[in-house]
């Protein structure tokens, strides 16, 4: 369903942009609305067996041509999760507060003005800015925080949180090669959103030793203010067949650090977000049936959790090297993809491993299609090479029509602690049915 509307009875459309008033002629104004209606149902088949979600969702994507080179683009999500009313309330992992967190949500993902000129684009408003070449583990893709209410199982486009920001992309021909320069300013500094404490997708925190009482302070988080503004720059070009980028970002780490202080028989803890500088780059190239891609990110002043129980020693600043290499191979209608992720902490302290921050991962993806690309089976394996945890995600989707797609799949998690292992009792099967318009 595509709806186009031309408002001939309006004389002008005014949009307040910064401090200037931009006036658009009505003769050029038209808008379209795309979107989807989707049901996502998941059922836990390990641990306590019950519905994880019965989510009914509306996804709207309005776009408008405003005239004189200006456009508006947006995306909004709204849903109701019936599992929160089907499952009985308990006092552990499905309290009334946890149910309220998951039951309903209305949120804007993007809402920005786009101005397109011959050699530059300007975007102002709420948007998602994606950097990097890898899938699953983020290294350069650090601008937008994530909503982790379903761990890392939700689609990145749905879980990425839109930030109010300004982005300028300038295009220049240098030596016969097209170069892109991107400048980003984000006054809307936000942390990642985690699942509620105590819920089945809530990350585990260290418990107090026997005989020690625990005192937890309110988290210290960045917010919208001039002093918290984040800044970024990226350069992209194709050099002799290689798609290359250089990236720099100064912003807040989406993942908080845990500060601890033991005083007498009381352990005080507080989650705090710290700033850091990130510099790196990405690359990709095709060699026949093979595609090689990867990225490197060096974090300067990254907070590292330690085992110390003294406030100013429980978190230390270090330089970390994060790297990823991926190889994709396509033969006929089969695709195989392997990724390796590594991390090195320089002058590494005694790290608090109870927080499950393993640095080394590997992934394998195998996908194909049948019936003229209507039936698409796929499996993704993501392994924690340090703690031995594994996430397996087999699924198969079927395209009933251009507008209707159904999916059946499973999320199988194994391990004994660590990043994946803490959710080993959360294996689930799921179905999705999406109608787009």
RODO-2510 file (C-alpha; in nm, 4 decimals, decimal comma):
residues 437
     n   res          X          Y          Z
     1     x     0,0000     0,0000     0,0000
     2     x     0,1514     0,3291    -0,1072
     3     x    -0,0166     0,6579    -0,0291
     4     x     0,0840     0,9817    -0,2021
     5     x    -0,0711     1,3162    -0,1175
     6     x    -0,0232     1,6578    -0,2796
     7     x    -0,1572     1,9478    -0,0749
     8     x    -0,2413     2,2166    -0,3307
     9     x    -0,4384     2,4316    -0,0872
    10     x    -0,1423     2,5026     0,1415
    11     x     0,0703     2,8067     0,0553
    12     x     0,3846     2,7169     0,2497
    13     x     0,5336     2,4533     0,4769
    14     x     0,7654     2,5942     0,7418
    15     x     1,0211     2,3844     0,9247
    16     x     1,2255     2,5232     1,2104
    17     x     1,5840     2,4148     1,1509
    18     x     1,8333     2,5346     1,4080
    19     x     1,7847     2,9099     1,4345
    20     x     1,6686     2,9691     1,0766
    21     x     1,3215     2,9320     0,9306
    22     x     1,3207     2,7357     0,6063
    23     x     1,0196     2,7931     0,3794
    24     x     0,9213     2,5256     0,1261
    25     x     0,6896     2,5839    -0,1708
    26     x     0,3733     2,3778    -0,1498
    27     x     0,3786     2,2836    -0,5147
    28     x     0,6737     2,0496    -0,4443
    29     x     0,5329     1,8913    -0,1271
    30     x     0,4354     1,5247    -0,1364
    31     x     0,4599     1,2452     0,1141
    32     x     0,4522     0,8645     0,1223
    33     x     0,3945     0,6124     0,3986
    34     x     0,5507     0,2677     0,4031
    35     x     0,5527     0,0257     0,6929
    36     x     0,4698    -0,3183     0,8230
    37     x     0,2488    -0,5077     1,0648
    38     x     0,4321    -0,7904     1,2371
    39     x     0,3784    -1,0594     1,4977
    40     x     0,6808    -1,2004     1,6834
    41     x     0,6103    -1,4947     1,9144
    42     x     0,8820    -1,6713     2,1169
    43     x     0,8547    -1,9567     2,3686
    44     x     1,1202    -2,0636     2,6211
    45     x     1,1940    -2,4367     2,5836
    46     x     1,4536    -2,4535     2,8628
    47     x     1,4444    -2,3299     3,2201
    48     x     1,0907    -2,2312     3,3145
    49     x     0,8911    -2,3001     2,9986
    50     x     0,6676    -2,0079     2,9073
    51     x     0,6154    -1,7431     2,6408
    52     x     0,9009    -1,4969     2,6092
    53     x     0,6915    -1,2670     2,3908
    54     x     0,3746    -1,2451     2,1821
    55     x     0,4582    -0,9099     2,0329
    56     x     0,2204    -0,7412     1,7885
    57     x     0,3941    -0,4500     1,6207
    58     x     0,3238    -0,1588     1,3897
    59     x     0,6216    -0,0142     1,1994
    60     x     0,5656     0,3157     1,0150
    61     x     0,8128     0,4843     0,7782
    62     x     0,6903     0,8241     0,6569
    63     x     0,8822     1,0206     0,3939
    64     x     0,8112     1,3653     0,2517
    65     x     0,9587     1,5731    -0,0302
    66     x     0,9526     1,9309     0,1005
    67     x     1,1005     2,1183    -0,1956
    68     x     1,4204     2,3137    -0,2590
    69     x     1,6294     2,0007    -0,1949
    70     x     1,4759     1,9209     0,1462
    71     x     1,3209     1,5885     0,2485
    72     x     1,1865     1,4397     0,5714
    73     x     1,2411     1,0769     0,6685
    74     x     1,1164     0,8993     0,9758
    75     x     1,0475     0,5668     1,1400
    76     x     0,8282     0,4864     1,4413
    77     x     0,7565     0,1593     1,6225
    78     x     0,4653     0,0694     1,8485
    79     x     0,3827    -0,2672     1,9992
    80     x     0,1818    -0,4617     2,2532
    81     x     0,3277    -0,7824     2,4007
    82     x     0,0410    -1,0128     2,4959
    83     x     0,2794    -1,2551     2,6724
    84     x     0,2915    -1,0106     2,9629
    85     x    -0,0796    -1,0735     3,0209
    86     x    -0,0779    -1,4446     2,9332
    87     x     0,2073    -1,5370     3,1717
    88     x     0,1338    -1,5279     3,5463
    89     x     0,3127    -1,2680     3,7576
    90     x     0,5831    -1,3904     3,9959
    91     x     0,8226    -1,2323     4,2446
    92     x     1,1477    -1,3297     4,0693
    93     x     1,1908    -1,2776     3,6942
    94     x     0,8397    -1,1664     3,5909
    95     x     0,7294    -0,9110     3,8459
    96     x     0,4665    -0,6459     3,7776
    97     x     0,7460    -0,3966     3,7053
    98     x     0,9185    -0,6266     3,4551
    99     x     0,5873    -0,6928     3,2830
   100     x     0,5236    -0,3215     3,2540
   101     x     0,8667    -0,2745     3,0940
   102     x     0,7912    -0,5265     2,8188
   103     x     0,4124    -0,4926     2,7718
   104     x     0,3851    -0,1819     2,5510
   105     x     0,6164     0,0614     2,3806
   106     x     0,5931     0,3536     2,1415
   107     x     0,9201     0,4953     2,0157
   108     x     1,0673     0,7008     1,7356
   109     x     1,3647     0,5416     1,5633
   110     x     1,4340     0,8175     1,3098
   111     x     1,2926     1,1637     1,2360
   112     x     1,5275     1,3874     1,0420
   113     x     1,5486     1,6499     0,7695
   114     x     1,7699     1,5704     0,4703
   115     x     1,9114     1,8355     0,2396
   116     x     2,0766     1,7048    -0,0750
   117     x     2,3114     1,9185    -0,2837
   118     x     2,5443     1,8291    -0,5702
   119     x     2,8461     1,7587    -0,3513
   120     x     2,7103     1,7194     0,0010
   121     x     2,4194     1,5866     0,2096
   122     x     2,3066     1,7305     0,5416
   123     x     2,0928     1,5382     0,7919
   124     x     1,9543     1,7032     1,1050
   125     x     1,7354     1,5225     1,3559
   126     x     1,6974     1,1789     1,5106
   127     x     1,8898     0,9217     1,3085
   128     x     2,0905     0,6001     1,3031
   129     x     2,4531     0,6298     1,1914
   130     x     2,6121     0,2946     1,1078
   131     x     2,9878     0,2467     1,0759
   132     x     3,1947    -0,0669     1,0204
   133     x     3,1981    -0,3843     0,8094
   134     x     3,1337    -0,6665     1,0575
   135     x     2,8176    -0,8368     1,1854
   136     x     2,7182    -0,9376     1,5373
   137     x     2,9995    -0,7759     1,7405
   138     x     3,0377    -0,3968     1,7248
   139     x     3,3759    -0,2268     1,7028
   140     x     3,3342     0,0842     1,4877
   141     x     2,9541     0,0815     1,5002
   142     x     2,9528     0,2648     1,8346
   143     x     2,7598     0,5855     1,7696
   144     x     2,4061     0,4633     1,8416
   145     x     2,3473     0,2681     2,1626
   146     x     2,1369    -0,0494     2,1584
   147     x     1,8210    -0,1603     2,3341
   148     x     1,9245    -0,4953     2,4835
   149     x     1,5898    -0,5993     2,6316
   150     x     1,6281    -0,9256     2,4344
   151     x     2,0045    -0,9578     2,4823
   152     x     2,1560    -0,9346     2,1296
   153     x     1,8784    -1,1391     1,9635
   154     x     1,6686    -0,8549     1,8250
   155     x     1,7375    -0,7218     1,4755
   156     x     1,9994    -0,4457     1,4882
   157     x     1,7755    -0,2062     1,2923
   158     x     1,5084    -0,2507     1,5593
   159     x     1,7328    -0,2463     1,8658
   160     x     1,9554     0,0454     1,7598
   161     x     1,8448     0,3643     1,9429
   162     x     1,8082     0,6729     1,7243
   163     x     1,9996     0,9815     1,8434
   164     x     1,9281     1,3474     1,7766
   165     x     2,2316     1,4566     1,5812
   166     x     2,3696     1,6434     1,2809
   167     x     2,5566     1,4666     1,0007
   168     x     2,7293     1,6260     0,7029
   169     x     2,8550     1,4075     0,4152
   170     x     3,0795     1,5849     0,1649
   171     x     3,1786     1,4187    -0,1655
   172     x     3,4941     1,5136    -0,3554
   173     x     3,6793     1,3776    -0,6576
   174     x     4,0465     1,3511    -0,5634
   175     x     4,2859     1,2115    -0,8226
   176     x     3,9992     1,0559    -1,0175
   177     x     3,8668     0,8729    -0,7115
   178     x     3,5423     0,9538    -0,5288
   179     x     3,6050     1,0432    -0,1641
   180     x     3,3450     1,0882     0,1079
   181     x     3,4031     1,2908     0,4248
   182     x     3,1531     1,2549     0,7082
   183     x     3,1221     1,4855     1,0107
   184     x     2,8958     1,3926     1,3033
   185     x     2,7824     1,5948     1,6061
   186     x     2,5652     1,4232     1,8696
   187     x     2,4391     1,6336     2,1623
   188     x     2,1943     1,3541     2,2518
   189     x     2,4349     1,1325     2,4486
   190     x     2,2578     0,8216     2,5777
   191     x     2,3615     0,4880     2,7271
   192     x     2,2502     0,1471     2,6079
   193     x     1,9199     0,0223     2,7486
   194     x     1,9453    -0,3080     2,9318
   195     x     1,6832    -0,5608     3,0301
   196     x     1,5401    -0,4974     3,3786
   197     x     1,7449    -0,6368     3,6672
   198     x     1,6173    -0,9804     3,7625
   199     x     1,4474    -1,0507     3,4281
   200     x     1,5489    -1,3510     3,2210
   201     x     1,7479    -1,1289     2,9833
   202     x     1,8984    -0,9146     3,2588
   203     x     2,2799    -0,9197     3,2706
   204     x     2,4298    -1,0743     3,5828
   205     x     2,6129    -0,8493     3,8288
   206     x     2,8604    -0,9651     4,0944
   207     x     2,7035    -1,0629     4,4236
   208     x     2,8371    -0,9591     4,7634
   209     x     3,0701    -1,2079     4,9404
   210     x     2,9238    -1,4014     5,2353
   211     x     2,8748    -1,1803     5,5401
   212     x     2,8943    -0,8595     5,3321
   213     x     2,5911    -0,6367     5,2740
   214     x     2,5392    -0,4764     4,9342
   215     x     2,4658    -0,1063     4,8764
   216     x     2,3854    -0,0007     4,5204
   217     x     2,3987     0,3638     4,4094
   218     x     2,1914     0,5045     4,1234
   219     x     2,3722     0,4722     3,7865
   220     x     2,5649     0,7720     3,6554
   221     x     2,4717     0,8230     3,2905
   222     x     2,5316     1,0842     3,0181
   223     x     2,2384     1,2938     2,8994
   224     x     2,1522     1,5703     2,6558
   225     x     2,3840     1,8636     2,7319
   226     x     2,6575     2,0626     2,5623
   227     x     2,9308     1,9178     2,7833
   228     x     2,8264     1,5615     2,6922
   229     x     2,8319     1,6212     2,3144
   230     x     2,9883     1,3437     2,1050
   231     x     3,1900     1,4134     1,7894
   232     x     3,2900     1,1941     1,4969
   233     x     3,4651     1,1959     1,1590
   234     x     3,4917     0,9362     0,8833
   235     x     3,6618     0,9164     0,5433
   236     x     3,5578     0,6626     0,2813
   237     x     3,6915     0,5862    -0,0655
   238     x     3,7525     0,3063    -0,3119
   239     x     4,1259     0,2662    -0,3694
   240     x     4,2299     0,0103    -0,6338
   241     x     3,9226    -0,2010    -0,5680
   242     x     3,9359    -0,1733    -0,1896
   243     x     3,6517    -0,0015    -0,0068
   244     x     3,8366     0,1748     0,2744
   245     x     3,7418     0,3957     0,5673
   246     x     3,9175     0,5824     0,8448
   247     x     3,7101     0,6638     1,1514
   248     x     3,7402     0,8702     1,4678
   249     x     3,4857     0,9157     1,7461
   250     x     3,4935     1,0860     2,0837
   251     x     3,1988     0,9774     2,2899
   252     x     3,0588     0,7817     2,5799
   253     x     3,1028     0,4077     2,6131
   254     x     2,7535     0,2557     2,5857
   255     x     2,8557    -0,0197     2,8273
   256     x     2,8936     0,1050     3,1866
   257     x     3,1796     0,0237     3,4208
   258     x     3,1237    -0,1086     3,7718
   259     x     3,2845     0,0954     4,0492
   260     x     3,3177    -0,0848     4,3855
   261     x     3,4174     0,0158     4,7389
   262     x     3,4371    -0,2160     5,0405
   263     x     3,4019    -0,0263     5,3666
   264     x     3,3839    -0,2445     5,6738
   265     x     3,1221    -0,5065     5,5952
   266     x     2,9422    -0,3016     5,3277
   267     x     3,0173    -0,3254     4,9558
   268     x     2,9067    -0,0155     4,7634
   269     x     2,8627    -0,0464     4,3841
   270     x     2,7725     0,2012     4,1103
   271     x     2,7492     0,1727     3,7314
   272     x     2,9129     0,4653     3,5490
   273     x     2,9617     0,5465     3,1827
   274     x     3,3016     0,6849     3,0795
   275     x     3,4191     0,8781     2,7749
   276     x     3,6804     0,7440     2,5397
   277     x     3,8462     0,8189     2,2046
   278     x     3,8082     0,5583     1,9281
   279     x     4,0221     0,5610     1,6123
   280     x     4,0291     0,2945     1,3438
   281     x     3,9189     0,1931     0,9995
   282     x     3,7551    -0,0716     0,7841
   283     x     3,8232    -0,2467     0,4532
   284     x     3,6536    -0,4796     0,2060
   285     x     3,7230    -0,6221    -0,1392
   286     x     3,5872    -0,8924    -0,3669
   287     x     3,8062    -1,1637    -0,5214
   288     x     3,5814    -1,3674    -0,7454
   289     x     3,3489    -1,5675    -0,5205
   290     x     3,5260    -1,4426    -0,2067
   291     x     3,4699    -1,1172    -0,0183
   292     x     3,7256    -1,0142     0,2445
   293     x     3,6270    -0,7499     0,4976
   294     x     3,7336    -0,6330     0,8373
   295     x     3,7862    -0,3470     1,0753
   296     x     4,0176    -0,2225     1,3477
   297     x     3,9262     0,0043     1,6403
   298     x     4,1666     0,1382     1,9009
   299     x     3,9984     0,2715     2,2152
   300     x     4,2022     0,5235     2,4120
   301     x     4,1087     0,5619     2,7782
   302     x     3,8561     0,2779     2,7825
   303     x     3,7345     0,1818     3,1294
   304     x     3,8360    -0,1706     3,2365
   305     x     3,6730    -0,3395     3,5377
   306     x     3,9162    -0,4944     3,7874
   307     x     3,8804    -0,7156     4,0931
   308     x     3,9900    -0,4352     4,3290
   309     x     3,7404    -0,3253     4,5948
   310     x     3,8760     0,0299     4,6179
   311     x     3,6748     0,2957     4,4323
   312     x     3,9531     0,4515     4,2231
   313     x     4,1140     0,1133     4,1511
   314     x     3,8059    -0,0930     4,0663
   315     x     3,8007     0,0691     3,7194
   316     x     4,1175     0,1701     3,5351
   317     x     4,1746     0,3457     3,2015
   318     x     4,3545     0,1495     2,9322
   319     x     4,4194     0,1493     2,5565
   320     x     4,2540    -0,1465     2,3844
   321     x     4,3010    -0,2865     2,0338
   322     x     3,9909    -0,4459     1,8800
   323     x     4,0104    -0,6176     1,5414
   324     x     3,7914    -0,8312     1,3187
   325     x     3,8474    -1,0242     0,9962
   326     x     3,5695    -1,1787     0,7879
   327     x     3,5617    -1,3913     0,4721
   328     x     3,2425    -1,4582     0,2749
   329     x     3,2222    -1,7213     0,0010
   330     x     2,9308    -1,7537    -0,2433
   331     x     2,8849    -2,0525    -0,4721
   332     x     2,5635    -2,0978    -0,6699
   333     x     2,2942    -2,0039    -0,4178
   334     x     2,4989    -2,0894    -0,1064
   335     x     2,6750    -1,8306     0,1096
   336     x     2,9310    -1,9117     0,3782
   337     x     3,0659    -1,6433     0,6106
   338     x     3,3344    -1,6704     0,8801
   339     x     3,4310    -1,3903     1,1202
   340     x     3,7027    -1,3713     1,3858
   341     x     3,7033    -1,1044     1,6566
   342     x     4,0017    -1,0329     1,8829
   343     x     4,0818    -0,7850     2,1568
   344     x     4,4031    -0,6825     2,3308
   345     x     4,4158    -0,4722     2,6487
   346     x     4,7535    -0,3009     2,6897
   347     x     4,9020    -0,3040     3,0407
   348     x     4,6148    -0,5333     3,1291
   349     x     4,5105    -0,5289     3,4959
   350     x     4,3521    -0,8204     3,6824
   351     x     4,0186    -0,8122     3,4988
   352     x     3,6919    -0,8877     3,6763
   353     x     3,5821    -1,1817     3,4607
   354     x     3,2556    -1,2242     3,6545
   355     x     3,1043    -0,9522     3,4337
   356     x     3,1344    -1,1737     3,1276
   357     x     3,3379    -0,9427     2,9042
   358     x     3,5273    -1,1990     2,6996
   359     x     3,7303    -1,0398     2,4203
   360     x     3,7548    -1,3155     2,1594
   361     x     3,4686    -1,4433     1,9428
   362     x     3,4152    -1,6328     1,6182
   363     x     3,1071    -1,6632     1,3990
   364     x     2,9904    -1,8848     1,1131
   365     x     2,6937    -1,8121     0,8872
   366     x     2,5550    -2,0470     0,6226
   367     x     2,2596    -1,9420     0,4069
   368     x     2,0897    -2,0587     0,0890
   369     x     1,7539    -2,0410    -0,0896
   370     x     1,5101    -2,2651    -0,2757
   371     x     1,1901    -2,2326    -0,4783
   372     x     1,3008    -1,9248    -0,6731
   373     x     1,4301    -1,7527    -0,3581
   374     x     1,1029    -1,7937    -0,1712
   375     x     1,2340    -2,0441     0,0856
   376     x     1,5468    -1,9240     0,2682
   377     x     1,7116    -2,1418     0,5366
   378     x     2,0016    -1,9986     0,7375
   379     x     2,2091    -2,0723     1,0464
   380     x     2,4316    -1,8393     1,2455
   381     x     2,6785    -1,9653     1,5092
   382     x     2,8527    -1,7222     1,7448
   383     x     3,1158    -1,8690     1,9793
   384     x     3,2845    -1,7176     2,2855
   385     x     3,6417    -1,8444     2,2467
   386     x     3,7390    -1,7595     2,6056
   387     x     3,4442    -1,8802     2,8160
   388     x     3,3308    -2,1554     2,5793
   389     x     2,9768    -2,0213     2,5349
   390     x     2,7846    -2,0675     2,2101
   391     x     2,4822    -1,9020     2,0491
   392     x     2,3194    -2,0981     1,7642
   393     x     2,0473    -1,9310     1,5550
   394     x     1,8912    -2,1568     1,2894
   395     x     1,5933    -2,0172     1,0989
   396     x     1,3953    -2,0574     0,7784
   397     x     1,1800    -1,7924     0,6137
   398     x     0,9190    -1,8271     0,3394
   399     x     0,7969    -1,5478     0,1134
   400     x     0,4247    -1,6091     0,0599
   401     x     0,4068    -1,2941    -0,1561
   402     x     0,5998    -0,9731    -0,2099
   403     x     0,4275    -0,8319     0,1001
   404     x     0,3949    -1,1337     0,3318
   405     x     0,6902    -1,3217     0,4865
   406     x     0,6862    -1,5881     0,7584
   407     x     0,9821    -1,7120     0,9648
   408     x     1,0424    -2,0057     1,2008
   409     x     1,3593    -2,0225     1,4090
   410     x     1,5337    -2,0985     1,7354
   411     x     1,7868    -1,9344     1,9671
   412     x     1,9981    -2,1986     2,1431
   413     x     2,2466    -2,0804     2,4064
   414     x     2,5056    -2,2914     2,5885
   415     x     2,7886    -2,2302     2,8324
   416     x     2,8631    -2,2101     3,2032
   417     x     2,8719    -1,8386     3,2758
   418     x     3,0325    -1,5664     3,0706
   419     x     2,8689    -1,3568     2,7993
   420     x     2,6481    -1,6351     2,6577
   421     x     2,6477    -1,8901     2,9395
   422     x     2,4577    -1,6669     3,1827
   423     x     2,1553    -1,7153     2,9522
   424     x     2,1962    -2,0915     2,9004
   425     x     1,8471    -2,1569     3,0420
   426     x     1,6848    -1,9212     2,7894
   427     x     1,6703    -2,1426     2,4792
   428     x     1,3642    -2,0475     2,2765
   429     x     1,1776    -2,1200     1,9557
   430     x     1,0039    -1,8414     1,7681
   431     x     0,7842    -1,7486     1,4751
   432     x     0,7444    -1,4241     1,2835
   433     x     0,4788    -1,3146     1,0356
   434     x     0,5225    -0,9760     0,8653
   435     x     0,2984    -0,7961     0,6180
   436     x     0,4551    -0,4898     0,4603
   437     x     0,2898    -0,2047     0,2765
***
